[in-house]
């Protein structure tokens, strides 16, 4: 593959690899969409199967965003914009995976991988913000929402993009992540959101 559309398809398919679903099936014989928050993300995987599974899955999900930026996009163009588009396409694959009925995770880890390849300084600050919010409140979702909202501002301040359209794409990605957390926002407002560290009840292998 050498054309831009082909590498965009490759980015989507890599992003669409349902890592959490595969881990649940292989390690416990369960469909993660039927347990915990029913989300195919690393946080729900942690609640159901623990950190020893969630950490490597989260790192792989980050790689799904990083690889298109660093390996796929340069085969077509040196443009930061195209690299970001490849990364965002991987995010779309993660969120709307063709392999699991177009239902995936919320794209936070994959987005982190994209930004690690493009705007590492802004990502580092956003990560610190995420850690502080989660440590103070216990809510992973709130940390993700706050970090996503701040990220475009951080890019503008510490990692100014070469092309102005990149900032708008960052804003769109941040807005998408926040939108995907709309159910979490509703639970936060009701006071029913799960706190980090609270494990779901164990599920025996069928």
N, C-alpha and C positions, 0 to 999 in steps of 0.2 A: 504494500500500500504506500502510495506516495502523494496522493491528492489530499487536499484539506478535508473534503467530506468523509473520506475513508478514515482519517485519523480522528475525526469527530465521532464517527461510529465506534471506533476502537475505544475512545474515551468513555462513551456512554456504556459500552458493554463491560469495561473494567469497573466502572462505578456501580454497575448493576449487579455485580457479584454479591449475593446476599450472605455476607459473612456470618452475621448473627444467626440467621436461619440455619445455615450449614452447621454451625457450632452446636446449636440446640439439637438438631437431628442426629449428628454424629455422636455427641457426648452423652445425651440423655434420651434421645429418641422422642423429643417433643417438638411441636411447632411453637416457636416463641410468640407467634401472633395470637396464641390462645392462653398466654400466661402473663402474669404481672400487668404491665400497662398495655400489653399486646402490641408494642412497638418493636420493630426490628433494628434497634439501636443498642449501642454498647451499655448505656445506663440500664435499660431493661434487662439486658443480658447479665449485668452485674447483680441485679436484684434476684434473678432467677438462678444463675449458675455460679456467681461469685467472681471475685476480681481476677483469679488465675485464668479464667476464660475471657473475661471482659477486656483485660489489658491488651493481650495480643490481638484480639479482634479489633479493638479501637485503633491500635497501631496499623493494622492492615487497612482499616477504613481510611486512615490518614494517607497511607501510601496510594490508595485509589485516587486521591486528589493530587498528590505530588508527582506521580509518574507521568500523567498526561502533560503537566506543565514542563517538566524537565526532560522527558524523553520523546513524547509524541509530537508536541508542538514544534520543536526545533527542526524536525524533519521537513516541515513545510515552510516555516518562517521564523525569523528572529524577533518578530513583533511580540511585545508584552501583551498586547491586546489579544492576539490569537492564542497565546499561552493561557490567558485568563479564560477565554471562551472554551478551550479544551477542558480546563479545570471545572468550569461551571457545568459543562456537559456531563462530566463525571459525577458532579453533585446531583444533577437531574437523574442520572442513572441510579444513584444510591437511593434517592427518595422515591422514584417511580421505576422500580426494577421490573424489567420484562420477565424475569425468571420467577417472580413470586406475585404475579397478578398486579403489577404496578403499585405495590405497597411496600415501602421500605422504611428506612430510618428518617431522621430529621436533618441529616446532612452536616451536622456540626463538625464531626471528626474529619469528614472528607473535605469540608471547607477549610479546616485548619491545615490540611495537607496542601491544598491549593495555595493558601496564603504563605505557608512556609517556603514555598518555591518562589514566590513573587515579592512578598512584603514581610520578611521575617521579623524586622524590628517592631512593626505594628502588631504582628501576631504575638510576639513575646509580651508586649504590654497588655494586650487583650487577654492573654492567658493568665497573667498576674491578676487582672481584674476579675476574671472568672473564678480563680482560686479564692480570692478574698471574699467575693459574694457568696460562694458556696460555703466557705468556712464560717461566715457570719450568720448565714440564714439556714443552711442545710438544704437549700433547694438548687439542684443542678440546673433545672429549667430556667430559674431566675438568673443564674450565672450566665447561661448561654444567651438569654435574651439581652441582658445588659451588655455583655461583651460584643454581641452582634450589632447592637445599636451604636456602640462607641467605635466600632472598627473603622468605618469610613472616615470618621474624624481623625483617628490615629494615622490612617494612611496619608491623609492630607497633611498632617503635621510632621510625621517622622519618616515616611516613605513616599514622598511625592512621586506620582506616576509619570512615566515618560509621555504617555498619551492621555489627554484629558478624559477620554471616554472610559478609561479604566476606572476612574473614581465612580462614574455612574453605574458601571457594572458591579462594583463593590457595594454600592448602595442597594442595587437590585438584589444582590445575593443576601445582604443583611436583612432586607425587608422580607425576602422569602423565608429565611430561617425563623424570623419572628412570627410570620404568618403560620408556619408549620407548628409553632408552639401555642397556637390559639387555644387549644383545649387545656394546655397547662396554665395559660393565663387565666382562663375561667376558673380552674381549680384553685389557683393562687388567690383569686379574689374571694372564693368561697371558703378558703382556709382548709381545703381538703387535699392539697397537693402532697405527694409523698416526699419525705425528706431523704437526703443522701445517707446511706448506711443502714437503711431499713430494708432488710432482705424480704423478698416474697417467700411464702411458704414453700418448702422443698417439694418437688414433684418426682415421684418414683418413676423409674423407667417402666414403660408399659410392658 
